[in-house]
Amino acid sequence: MAVEVEEKSGSAPRRQKVQSAQIATDILKGLADLSPSTSLSKLAQHLGMPASKVHRYLQALIASDFAEQDPATGHYCLGREALFVGMAAVRSLDVAREALPKLIELRDEFNETCFLALWGNQGPSVIHVEKPARAITVVTQVGSVLPLLSSSTGLVFSAYLPKADTQPLLEQELETPMAPGADELEQQLTHIRSQGMHAVHGLLMSGVNALSAPIFSAGNTLAGVITMVGAEPSFNAELTGPHAIKLQAAANAITQRMNGEVPGSP
């Protein structure tokens, strides 16, 4: 439904601008709903708009980098500018505001890459990265979507999120050749919950270790995961090591600030 702006003069052109802005916003939301990509016909059907109209708006969004078209498939997806705006909005959330100072403290103390990931419609999404002051770093990009089964961050999300949220993505990853069996995975997730965090050694990338800890908000709801990642042999990814102790302390402090409580804690 178009929003009308009542003005004494020039109201019709202004109404048209508001209508155009709302249609463009609806199309961006549609691209998000149908991510990672979709055809023009499916997008038009999803929005209940004529394909010719959707196509016209898509061309304008592509010109401003809010949408992209894959030259091979012809499918459309959200562009860089849409990602930039979305990440800026995410950073305004309470969990990001509370987590960022702790990530900086961890980065400064250990000189390792530290990042915050939130759950998105495609899985664990990196929304902020603190990079160490060194010539060679472990590259983790804002906007990266991490796998559930082959990353420390993804496994922590799998351990604490409701199965209804993770099951569709888990089923896809469980079909890959190197995936664990269902029983083995459940044992691993139970172990993560008992430890309150997770460590991996070269799982996603050879020679790269990672530690991940969950953050909870009110109602024991998983709000995000903070991760520290570094290269062997300098990065100690043992659960009893100093990196793990400080990472878990930081996660617990953020949880407390979020009025949350770690499940199973006294």
Order of alpha helices (4+ residues) and beta strands (2+ residues): alpha-alpha-alpha-beta-beta-alpha-alpha-beta-beta-alpha-alpha-alpha-beta-beta-beta-alpha
